[in-house]
C-alpha cells in the first residue's frame, strides 16, 4: 500500500532549517524522520545496499572494446541498463568517460600508424 503524501515534514535539521520532504499520511514526519518508520527505513537501506553490490557473473559475456563500434555498443548497453534501473547515472558517466579515453587512445594509435606509413612512403620517394 502506498502512503498518501499530505504535508511538509516537521523535522528540524541541526542547522535549524526544516526538512523539505513531505510526510506520509497520518504522520507529522517524512519517511526518513518518522520514528514509526524506523524498521521500514532500515529494511529499505539494507535492500539498497544489497542492490548496490557488484556481482560478477562468470557466465556474463565480456565485450572487447577495440573499435569505435565496440564503444558505441558499450554506450547502448549502458543506456539501456540505466533505463531499466540496473545502473546509476554515476555509473553511466564512468562508462562514458572510459569510452572517451578508449576512443582517444584509438585515435592516437591510428594517427601514429598513419604518420608511420606516410613517413615510410616519403622515405621511398
C-alpha positions in Angstrom: 0.0 0.0 0.0 1.4 3.4 -0.9 1.0 6.1 1.7 -0.6 9.3 0.6 1.5 12.5 0.7 -0.1 15.1 2.9 2.1 17.9 4.2 5.7 19.1 4.9 7.8 17.1 7.4 8.1 18.7 10.8 11.7 17.6 11.4 14.2 20.4 12.2 17.7 19.8 10.9 20.8 20.6 13.1 21.3 23.8 11.1 17.8 25.0 12.2 16.2 24.6 8.8 13.1 22.4 8.3 13.1 19.2 6.3 11.6 19.9 2.9 10.2 16.4 2.3 6.5 15.6 2.5 5.3 13.5 5.4 3.3 10.4 4.9 -0.4 10.1 5.7 -1.3 10.3 9.4 2.3 11.2 10.4 4.0 14.5 11.2 7.3 13.4 9.6 8.5 12.1 6.3 9.6 8.5 5.8 13.2 9.3 6.8 12.4 11.2 10.0 9.3 9.3 11.3 10.3 7.2 14.3 7.4 4.8 13.4 9.1 4.1 10.1 12.4 3.0 11.6 12.1 -0.7 10.8 10.9 0.0 7.2 13.7 2.6 6.7 16.3 0.1 7.9 14.9 -2.6 5.6 15.0 -0.1 2.6 18.6 0.7 3.4 19.5 -2.9 3.7 17.8 -3.7 0.3 19.5 -0.7 -1.3 22.9 -1.9 0.0 22.3 -5.4 -1.4 21.3 -4.0 -4.8 24.5 -1.9 -4.9 26.8 -4.9 -4.7 28.9 -5.6 -7.7 28.2 -9.2 -8.7 30.3 -10.6 -11.5 28.6 -13.5 -13.2 31.1 -15.9 -14.6 28.7 -16.7 -17.5 28.4 -13.0 -18.5 29.7 -12.1 -21.9 32.8 -9.9 -21.9 32.9 -7.4 -24.7 36.1 -6.4 -26.4 36.5 -2.6 -26.8 38.8 -2.4 -29.7 36.8 -0.4 -32.2 34.7 2.7 -32.3 31.7 0.5 -32.9 32.5 -1.5 -29.8 32.5 1.7 -27.8 29.1 2.7 -29.3 27.8 -0.8 -28.4 29.0 -0.3 -24.8 27.1 3.1 -24.6 23.9 1.4 -26.0 24.1 -1.4 -23.4 24.8 1.1 -20.6 22.0 3.4 -21.6 19.5 0.5 -21.6 20.7 -0.6 -18.2 20.2 2.9 -16.9 16.6 3.0 -18.4 15.9 -0.4 -16.7 17.2 0.8 -13.4 20.1 -1.6 -13.4 22.7 1.1 -13.4 23.0 4.6 -11.8 23.7 7.8 -13.7 27.1 8.0 -12.0 28.0 4.5 -13.3 26.9 5.6 -16.8 29.0 8.7 -16.6 32.0 6.5 -15.7 31.4 4.3 -18.7 31.1 7.4 -21.0 34.4 8.6 -19.5 36.0 5.2 -20.2 34.7 5.3 -23.7 36.2 8.7 -24.4 39.6 7.5 -23.1 39.4 4.4 -25.3 38.4 6.5 -28.4 41.2 8.9 -27.7 43.7 6.1 -27.4 42.4 4.6 -30.7 42.7 7.9 -32.4 46.2 8.5 -31.2 47.2 4.9 -32.3 45.6 5.4 -35.7 47.3 8.8 -36.1 50.7 7.2 -35.1 50.2 4.4 -37.7 49.2 6.9 -40.5 52.2 9.0 -39.6 54.5 6.0 -39.8 53.1 4.9 -43.1 53.4 8.5 -44.6 57.0 8.7 -43.2 57.8 5.3 -44.8 56.3 6.4 -48.1 58.2 9.7 -48.1 61.5 7.7 -47.5 60.7 5.6 -50.5 60.5 8.6 -52.8 
